[in-house]
Amino acid sequence: MKKIILAITGASGSLYAVEFVKLLENMDVEVHGIVSRAGEKVLSLEQRLTPAGLPGVRKWYGIDNLAAPMASGSARYDAMVVLPCTMGTLAAIANGLSINLIHRAADVMLKERKPLVLAVRETPFNRNHLQNMLAASEAGAIICPAMPAFYHLPENLTDMARHFAGRVAAQIGLRVAGLKEWSGIDV
Ligand SMILES: Cc1cc2nc3c(=O)[nH]c(=O)nc-3n(C[C@H](O)[C@H](O)[C@H](O)COP(=O)(O)O)c2cc1C
């Protein structure tokens, strides 16, 4: 069984996290969650949900709990996903600030050479955002911008978010059954 960390920060797109958790529900994966204060606000605003409303998460850890298991490399998590990831959290991770548990857990993943996916979301990007993405990528993070696709012909927002959540899952080696894959067309 894989053990992964899901961090939800205060960027628009908490629906992606909701769909990600749903995708993992029937897989052999244990999800441990962390949500930032802004993440809680946006989750409530956009989805009318509290973290407890995401049933696929085995355990939630407080954002200031720097003694939580994922604050140490000895805890052996397989991967971490920040979904969605704000520019603030990106900046903290890119610069190794470790101010809260999300930043620290991400720093641990990088030092332990474990997959860390940052589903960054902002538009447009300024120079700092772009530089921080490059710095985080060079430190080992996977920058997976929250950019939904249209080629799978989504019929609604859930479809769109589910497809992107599946792409994020694939980045940490989780194959989602039933997710449409591009098989090519004759043009
Ligand atoms: C409704 C709402 C949507 C937001 N969307 C974004 C966003 O898409 N990207 C971003 O970087 N910040 C966004 N913010 C701002 C962040 O929530 C804010 O910078 C916060 O301090 C980030 O803290 P965190 O990284 O600890 O979650 C949004 C805020 C609100 C209230």
The ligand as an ORCA input file, in Angstrom:
! r2SCAN-3c Opt
* xyz 0 1
  C     -11.424     32.642     -3.405
  C      -9.927     32.776     -3.435
  C      -9.241     32.315     -4.519
  C      -7.845     32.430     -4.580
  N      -7.205     31.939     -5.676
  C      -5.854     31.957     -5.711
  C      -5.167     31.357     -6.798
  O      -5.758     30.810     -7.724
  N      -3.823     31.328     -6.769
  C      -3.097     31.892     -5.733
  O      -1.868     31.847     -5.763
  N      -3.732     32.496     -4.682
  C      -5.088     32.532     -4.642
  N      -5.743     33.098     -3.577
  C      -4.960     33.768     -2.545
  C      -4.386     32.813     -1.505
  O      -5.420     32.108     -0.873
  C      -3.559     33.611     -0.486
  O      -2.406     34.158     -1.130
  C      -3.151     32.797      0.706
  O      -2.381     33.604      1.590
  C      -2.342     31.580      0.334
  O      -2.008     30.875      1.491
  P      -1.632     29.322      1.417
  O      -0.611     29.182      0.344
  O      -1.064     29.042      2.772
  O      -2.879     28.576      1.158
  C      -7.133     33.018     -3.507
  C      -7.851     33.472     -2.393
  C      -9.232     33.348     -2.358
  C      -9.965     33.836     -1.139
*
